């Protein structure tokens, strides 16, 4: 039998064969900080630990080429440096580089160590993948192996491996297939635990005023994080708002954040997952996306921990299923859609929306209370929960006809969990319906009525959530009706919009003109 690739037998003078291994270099990207990194596991099958060298690159180009939330950059670099320590402790040699670009970092590594081959895990983003497929072979003459990405479960089981490019796939069915395959909340026959696949009906409650909201756990910056912060802070000066960095930066801390969520917030996650309040930005959400997106936590680790809490009767089924749906359903579906539709997806502009993003998105200064609260939170903490991103920010941008690519740039610049594979489908697809409905089955738009029902923002707002037009009227109202009138023809082909469109009958000609005039004036003054 031949020895596996990478192993070498040297014959000595007596004819005795000695096993030698060839060195391997592994390039691990900053958002792939997995403990069970598949490239490490693969290399360990082929070479002795002392022959495995891990390359980690802090690319100055990636830090600078577009604006990013300070907390996102601190988290990324601090977690990378902690990961390097973790690997060194585990016995690997680590080549940790600060380089102008990935290209330069890799070239310098190859020059210094002259490894016979290079291993890497496929990037999750489109540009990273292109770099691995095109640039890497150009800049090196050694064999390069790119192994499949294991940060997503759809890499292990893809329910639709050859998708029809024109077909609309529905998240619900995609999610059910994954639940059955991974045996999550299903019985031996593949039937859902509790008899239902979906508990959304129980999960749309507004927040009671007196409910206790537990604080998030905090992780005070250690020396590594302090160094990173000091090093990066000259870059942050132009930003208007400050922040206190207290996120988890290691696997151990991220596991504590997961445990804290399960013990203190998961119980109430389900019923209040759509609720919004000025009292808290996270409410009962997990705040785990920053860790999932860089490999400090893995989807199955999170899903299994939540399932266990349900099996131990610590949390109700609607919260367990509601949460697992986010990770196993939406997260995987978005990644799958991104892989399917890039690069076209990024440029979607179904509504031909070309108004510029208003400046208040960058300074939080608007008299609309909901938008003021939500933009302020993004600018300060780099976080809004899903419904704030969807029904406050994207809803406004859709109704006001803001250019989708400008919205995307703003989102990319302002969130701790921002990565292209997740931002592009969420903003262009789900948030703005700018992909024409490949990802979401309908545009997520609403008048102030929804915001009033699901939040306490309207209570302290100078605008009247009940008024459709007039000086006091909440802009979400006239913008909403204006949008329905403007796009009536396109919307009428979507059965899920039938009810909303049928409500247009309540607007006589005079009211329609008022709505359109006020929307036009408002939009023209947005700058
Ligand atoms: P929870 O509500 O506790 O949900 C648990 C987990 O489910 C999240 O951590 C996340 O990993 C996953 N999840 C839930 N919904 C989605 C979704 N639609 N897509 C992908 N994963 C999901 N998520 C990001 O991770 N990065 C982004 O850049 C991002 N941008 C978004 C932009 C818009 C316009 C919208 C509408 C959604 C975006 N999301 C993004 C999805 C979702 O809003 C966030 O994952 C979630 O708010 C993160 O907070 P959490 O960890 O408290 O989530």
Boltz pocket constraint, residues with backbone or C-beta under 6 A from the ligand:
constraints:
  - pocket:
      binder: B
      contacts: [[A, 282], [A, 284], [A, 285], [A, 286], [A, 287], [A, 288], [A, 289], [A, 290], [A, 292], [A, 293], [A, 323], [A, 326], [A, 327], [A, 330], [A, 331], [A, 332], [A, 334], [A, 384], [A, 385], [A, 386], [A, 387], [A, 389], [A, 390], [A, 394], [A, 411], [A, 415], [A, 417], [A, 418], [A, 419], [A, 422], [A, 423], [A, 426], [A, 427], [A, 430], [A, 431]]
      max_distance: 6.0
